Amino acid sequence: MTVRLRRGAWDRFRRDRIGMAALAVLLLIVAVSAAAPLLADRVLHADPDRFVRTESGRIATLQPPGPSYLLGTDDLGRDVLTRLLFAGRISLLIGFGVALVSLACGAPLGLLAAYFGGRVDDAINAAVQVVLNVPLLFVLIVLSIFLTPNPVQLAVIFGFFFWPSTARQVRGVALSVRRRDYVEAARALGASHRRIVFRHVAPNVLSVMLVVAGIDMAGAILAESSLSFLGFGVPVPLSSWGNMLGLSQDLFRSAPWLVYPPGLMIFVTVLCIFLVTDALRDAVDPMTH
């Protein structure tokens, strides 16, 4: 994509007020999560795994939100706000990691399948069908018997199961792009396959890649939350928004302040991701202008 096209896409994106607002909120969430250790040490003076004690020396379990604990404490006496900040690091790491793995695997394979067709297309489609027919929950149950996956391993596992959808989306758009006149002209002038794919086909599929990346990121955060709810997500004592929500399900009536903060963060983050990717798609897609 040329500098002129990038500037035009950025100008169109800036005119989308909803997209810009969502991007600002998303960047704020990412910045606050990234700065969690600094904020916990300098501002909150708390540790995500340390028990908070009252003035009498007792562990402050299930304390409601107040001046001392802005979001209260959990059933083990840990500060909920501090854990929420650190949990954001894990959830966002999984989301970004899954989007990266999915794009890195699915986008090139989708482009190759669409451009070369024939046996290459058949082989890639066969691999897609194999992966799509493997149940993710079953794999995680089996893996949990042999190992306790950390956030990076979870991101790789999710990315492995997400890339077929990326490949199919990219392939569908690339099939129409490869038949356009400028692609045929480049081929007639003797351009190499590599040049045609990366200079003429890939830039026109970029909008789809951005949308798929956003969907994968949001889907990964939701998937991790669902699996943590079932006990197969991020292992404790690490905190993610998903396992904070899952561990607090039994305390919903007695301590609702444990449920609402992680649930709200998941909702706001996923919503912002969808709004940003939708605005980026409209800004980058040359067919909409």
C-alpha positions in Angstrom: 0.0 0.0 0.0 1.5 3.3 -1.0 2.0 6.3 1.3 -0.8 8.1 -0.5 -3.2 5.3 0.1 -2.2 5.0 3.8 -2.8 8.7 4.3 -6.1 8.5 2.6 -7.2 5.6 4.7 -6.1 7.4 7.9 -8.0 10.5 6.9 -11.1 8.5 6.3 -10.7 6.7 9.6 -10.3 10.0 11.5 -13.7 11.2 10.1 -15.4 8.2 11.7 -16.1 9.5 15.2 -17.4 6.2 16.6 -14.3 4.4 15.4 -12.0 7.1 16.8 -13.8 7.0 20.2 -13.6 3.2 20.3 -9.9 3.4 19.4 -9.2 5.9 22.2 -11.0 3.7 24.7 -9.2 0.6 23.5 -5.8 2.3 23.6 -6.6 3.5 27.2 -7.4 -0.1 28.2 -4.2 -1.4 26.6 -2.1 1.4 28.3 -3.6 0.9 31.7 -3.1 -2.9 31.5 0.4 -2.5 30.3 1.2 -0.1 33.2 -0.5 -2.4 35.8 2.7 -3.1 37.8 3.6 0.6 38.0 0.0 1.5 38.9 -0.2 -1.2 41.5 3.1 -0.2 43.1 2.9 3.6 42.9 -0.8 4.4 43.0 -2.7 1.5 44.6 0.1 0.2 46.8 -1.2 -3.3 46.4 -0.2 -6.7 45.0 -2.6 -8.9 42.9 -1.7 -12.0 44.9 -1.2 -10.4 48.4 -3.9 -10.6 51.0 -5.2 -7.3 52.2 -5.5 -6.9 56.0 -7.7 -4.7 58.1 -6.4 -2.4 60.8 -7.0 -5.2 63.3 -4.8 -7.6 61.3 -7.5 -9.8 59.9 -7.6 -10.7 56.2 -10.2 -8.4 54.6 -12.2 -11.0 52.7 -15.3 -9.9 50.6 -15.1 -6.3 51.5 -17.5 -4.2 49.4 -16.2 -1.3 47.3 -15.3 1.8 49.3 -12.5 4.3 49.9 -10.0 1.7 51.0 -10.8 -0.8 48.3 -12.3 0.9 45.2 -13.6 -2.3 43.8 -13.7 -4.3 47.0 -11.8 -7.5 47.8 -12.4 -11.1 46.8 -13.1 -14.2 48.9 -9.3 -14.6 49.6 -8.9 -11.0 50.6 -7.1 -9.7 47.4 -7.7 -6.3 46.0 -10.1 -6.6 43.0 -9.0 -3.5 41.2 -5.3 -4.6 41.2 -6.2 -8.0 40.0 -8.4 -6.5 37.3 -5.5 -4.5 35.9 -3.2 -7.5 35.9 -5.9 -9.6 34.4 -6.2 -7.2 31.5 -2.5 -8.0 30.6 -3.3 -11.7 30.2 -6.6 -11.3 28.4 -5.2 -8.8 25.9 -2.0 -10.9 25.4 -4.1 -13.9 24.5 -6.3 -11.7 22.2 -3.3 -10.1 20.3 -1.5 -13.4 20.2 -4.4 -15.3 18.7 -4.9 -12.6 16.1 -1.2 -12.7 15.2 -1.0 -16.5 14.9 -4.3 -16.7 13.0 -3.1 -14.0 10.5 0.4 -15.4 10.2 -0.9 -18.8 9.3 -4.3 -18.2 7.6 -3.6 -15.1 5.4 -0.7 -16.5 3.4 -2.4 -19.9 3.0 -5.6 -18.2 1.9 -3.7 -16.1 -0.7 -1.8 -19.1 -2.0 -5.0 -21.1 -2.3 -6.8 -18.4 -4.2 -3.9 -17.5 -6.5 -2.7 -20.9 -7.5 -5.9 -22.9 -7.3 -5.8 -26.5 -8.4 -4.0 -28.9 -6.1 -2.7 -26.1 -3.9 -6.2 -25.0 -3.2 -7.4 -28.5 -2.6 -4.6 -29.3 -0.2 -5.1 -26.1 1.8 -8.9 -26.6 1.9 -8.3 -30.2 3.1 -6.2 -28.9 6.0 -8.8 -26.3 6.8 -11.6 -29.0 7.0 -9.4 -31.2 9.2 -8.8 -28.4 11.7 -12.4 -27.2 11.7 -13.6 -30.7 12.6 -11.4 -30.9 15.7 -13.3 -29.8 18.8 -11.3 -27.2 20.7 -12.8 -28.0 24.1 -11.8 -31.7 23.7 -8.3 -30.7 22.8 -8.0 -28.5 25.9 -9.4 -31.2 28.1 -6.8 -33.6 26.8 -4.0 -31.1 27.1 -5.0 -30.2 30.6 -4.2 -33.8 31.6 -0.6 -33.5 30.5 0.2 -29.8 31.0 -1.1 -26.5 32.4 -1.1 -24.2 29.4 0.3 -20.7 30.1 -1.2 -17.6 28.3 1.3 -17.9 25.4 0.5 -21.5 24.9 -3.2 -20.8 25.0 -2.8 -18.1 22.4 -1.0 -20.5 20.1 -3.7 -23.2 20.6 -6.5 -20.7 20.0 -4.6 -19.3 17.0 -4.2 -22.8 15.5 -8.0 -23.3 15.7 -8.8 -19.8 14.4 -6.6 -19.7 11.3 -8.9 -21.8 9.1 -11.6 -19.2 9.3 -9.0 -16.5 8.4 -7.8 -18.6 5.4 -11.3 -19.1 4.1 -12.2 -15.4 4.4 -9.0 -14.3 2.7 -9.3 -16.9 0.0 -12.8 -15.8 -0.9 -11.8 -12.2 -1.5 -8.5 -13.0 -3.2 -10.4 -15.2 -5.7 -12.2 -12.2 -7.0 -9.1 -10.0 -6.9 -6.9 -12.3 -8.9 -9.3 -12.0 -11.9 -9.1 -8.3 -12.2 -7.5 -6.6 -15.2 -4.5 -5.1 -13.4 -3.5 -8.6 -12.1 -3.8 -10.0 -15.6 -1.8 -7.1 -16.9 1.0 -7.7 -14.4 1.0 -11.4 -15.3 1.2 -10.5 -19.0 4.1 -8.2 -18.4 6.1 -11.0 -16.8 5.7 -10.1 -13.1 6.7 -13.0 -10.8 4.1 -14.8 -8.7 5.5 -13.3 -5.5 5.3 -9.8 -6.8 1.7 -10.3 -8.1 0.5 -11.8 -4.8 2.2 -9.3 -2.4 2.0 -6.1 -4.6 -1.4 -6.5 -6.4 -3.5 -9.1 -4.5 -2.6 -8.8 -0.8 -3.2 -5.0 -0.5 -6.7 -5.4 -1.8 -7.4 -8.1 0.8 -6.0 -6.0 3.6 -9.4 -4.8 4.7 -10.6 -8.3 5.1 -7.5 -9.2 7.1 -8.1 -6.3 9.5 -11.7 -7.3 10.1 -10.7 -11.0 10.6 -7.9 -10.0 13.0 -10.4 -7.9 15.0 -12.9 -10.8 15.1 -10.2 -13.2 16.1 -9.0 -11.0 18.9 -12.4 -10.4 20.3 -13.3 -14.1 19.8 -10.2 -15.2 21.6 -11.0 -13.0 24.6 -14.5 -14.4 24.7 -13.3 -18.0 24.2 -10.8 -17.7 27.0 -13.5 -16.3 29.2 -15.8 -19.2 28.4 -13.1 -21.8 28.9 -12.1 -20.2 32.2 -15.7 -20.4 33.3 -15.5 -24.1 32.7 -12.1 -24.4 34.4 -9.9 -24.9 31.3 -8.6 -21.3 30.7 -5.8 -19.4 32.3 -4.6 -21.3 35.4 -4.6 -19.7 38.8 -2.9 -17.9 40.5 -2.7 -15.9 37.2 -5.7 -13.7 36.7 -7.5 -13.0 33.5 -10.9 -11.3 33.1 -12.3 -14.7 32.2 -11.1 -16.6 35.3 -12.0 -13.7 37.5 -15.5 -14.0 36.2 -15.6 -17.8 36.4 -14.2 -17.9 40.0 -16.8 -15.4 41.2 -19.9 -17.1 39.8 -20.8 -18.7 43.1 -20.6 -15.4 44.9 -22.9 -13.4 42.5 -25.6 -12.9 45.1 -23.4 -12.2 48.1 -20.6 -10.3 46.4 -21.8 -8.9 43.0 -18.8 -6.5 42.9 -16.7 -9.5 41.9 -18.7 -10.2 38.8 -19.5 -6.8 37.3 -15.9 -5.4 36.8 -14.4 -8.3 34.7 -17.7 -8.7 32.8 -17.8 -5.0 32.0 -14.1 -5.0 30.9 -14.8 -8.0 28.5 -17.9 -6.3 27.1 -16.2 -2.9 26.6 -13.0 -4.3 25.1 -14.8 -6.6 22.7 -17.2 -3.8 21.6 -14.3 -1.4 21.0 -12.4 -4.0 18.9 -15.5 -4.6 16.7 -16.1 -0.9 16.2 -12.4 -0.1 15.4 -12.2 -3.0 12.9 -15.4 -2.0 11.3 -14.1 1.6 10.9 -10.8 0.3 9.6 -12.5 -1.8 7.0 -14.5 1.1 5.7 -11.3 3.3 5.6 -9.0 0.8 3.9 -11.3 -0.9 1.5 -10.9 0.8 -1.9 -14.3 -0.5 -3.1 -16.2 1.7 -0.6 -14.8 5.0 -2.0 
